[in-house]
Amino acid sequence: MSLTNKKSRLLRILDFAGLLLCLAFCILYPGWVKDGYLDTWYLKIAVAIAAYGGFIGNAVWIYQDIKRRGW
């Protein structure tokens, strides 16, 4: 880990803001299904993959980035 390779504070905050946005989508998804906003199976599957996949992918990427660059 090099000190010159660290990410700026603003970019790190934006990383976590994206993670929180994906978490909000994961929390809201069951309500969308229950309320009938997602009426076809295609929509249900696509939104589930986008919400949960985005959260998991973003979390793994942030973990690896912090491990590589540090805070």
TORMI-776796 format. One record per residue (C-alpha): z negated, x, y; residue in one letter; residue number from 1. Coordinates in nm, 4 decimals, padded with zeros to 6 digits, always signed. Layout:
<lozas>
Z,X,Y,aa,i
Z,X,Y,A,NUM
...
</lozas>
This chain:
<lozas>
Z,X,Y,aa,i
+00.0000,+00.0000,+00.0000,M,1
+00.1082,+00.1437,+00.3295,S,2
-00.0558,+00.0454,+00.6569,L,3
+00.2822,+00.0435,+00.8310,T,4
+00.4159,-00.2144,+00.5835,N,5
+00.1607,-00.4848,+00.6720,K,6
+00.2763,-00.8309,+00.7743,K,7
+00.1983,-00.9594,+01.1208,S,8
-00.0800,-01.2138,+01.1582,R,9
+00.1621,-01.4869,+01.2689,L,10
+00.3818,-01.4468,+00.9620,L,11
+00.0800,-01.4558,+00.7312,R,12
-00.0396,-01.7764,+00.9007,I,13
+00.3065,-01.9282,+00.8515,L,14
+00.2915,-01.8366,+00.4814,D,15
-00.0332,-02.0275,+00.4418,F,16
+00.0965,-02.3176,+00.6543,A,17
+00.3841,-02.3565,+00.4087,G,18
+00.1390,-02.3493,+00.1214,L,19
-00.0708,-02.6211,+00.2858,L,20
+00.2404,-02.8319,+00.3463,L,21
+00.3343,-02.8082,-00.0221,C,22
-00.0240,-02.8973,-00.1157,L,23
-00.0015,-03.2059,+00.1067,A,24
+00.3184,-03.3098,-00.0728,F,25
+00.1451,-03.2632,-00.4100,C,26
-00.1416,-03.4854,-00.2959,I,27
+00.0885,-03.7528,-00.1499,L,28
+00.3312,-03.7654,-00.4449,Y,29
+00.1309,-04.0044,-00.6686,P,30
+00.0950,-04.2446,-00.3760,G,31
+00.4694,-04.2402,-00.3154,W,32
+00.5313,-04.3288,-00.6799,V,33
+00.2663,-04.6024,-00.6779,K,34
+00.3928,-04.7561,-00.3521,D,35
+00.7493,-04.7690,-00.4817,G,36
+00.9126,-04.5260,-00.2391,Y,37
+01.0625,-04.3376,-00.5321,L,38
+01.2424,-04.6163,-00.7156,D,39
+01.4612,-04.4264,-00.9644,T,40
+01.3697,-04.1718,-01.2290,W,41
+01.5996,-03.9199,-01.0649,Y,42
+01.4015,-03.9369,-00.7412,L,43
+01.0682,-03.9215,-00.9216,K,44
+01.1681,-03.6134,-01.1195,I,45
+01.3390,-03.4369,-00.8271,A,46
+01.0500,-03.4905,-00.5859,V,47
+00.7940,-03.3861,-00.8492,A,48
+00.9830,-03.0632,-00.9164,I,49
+01.0201,-02.9954,-00.5435,A,50
+00.6557,-03.0685,-00.4583,A,51
+00.4766,-02.9008,-00.7478,Y,52
+00.7344,-02.6250,-00.7945,G,53
+00.7229,-02.5437,-00.4250,G,54
+00.3447,-02.5225,-00.4307,F,55
+00.3273,-02.3057,-00.7416,I,56
+00.6158,-02.0824,-00.6308,G,57
+00.4705,-02.0369,-00.2838,N,58
+00.1235,-01.9598,-00.4205,A,59
+00.2602,-01.6969,-00.6604,V,60
+00.4740,-01.5423,-00.3869,W,61
+00.1806,-01.5197,-00.1431,I,62
-00.0414,-01.3677,-00.4129,Y,63
+00.2182,-01.1020,-00.4963,Q,64
+00.2857,-01.0319,-00.1289,D,65
-00.0838,-00.9851,-00.0532,I,66
-00.1227,-00.7667,-00.3598,K,67
+00.1743,-00.5514,-00.2500,R,68
+00.1158,-00.5370,+00.1265,R,69
-00.2468,-00.6319,+00.1722,G,70
-00.3763,-00.8672,+00.4384,W,71
</lozas>
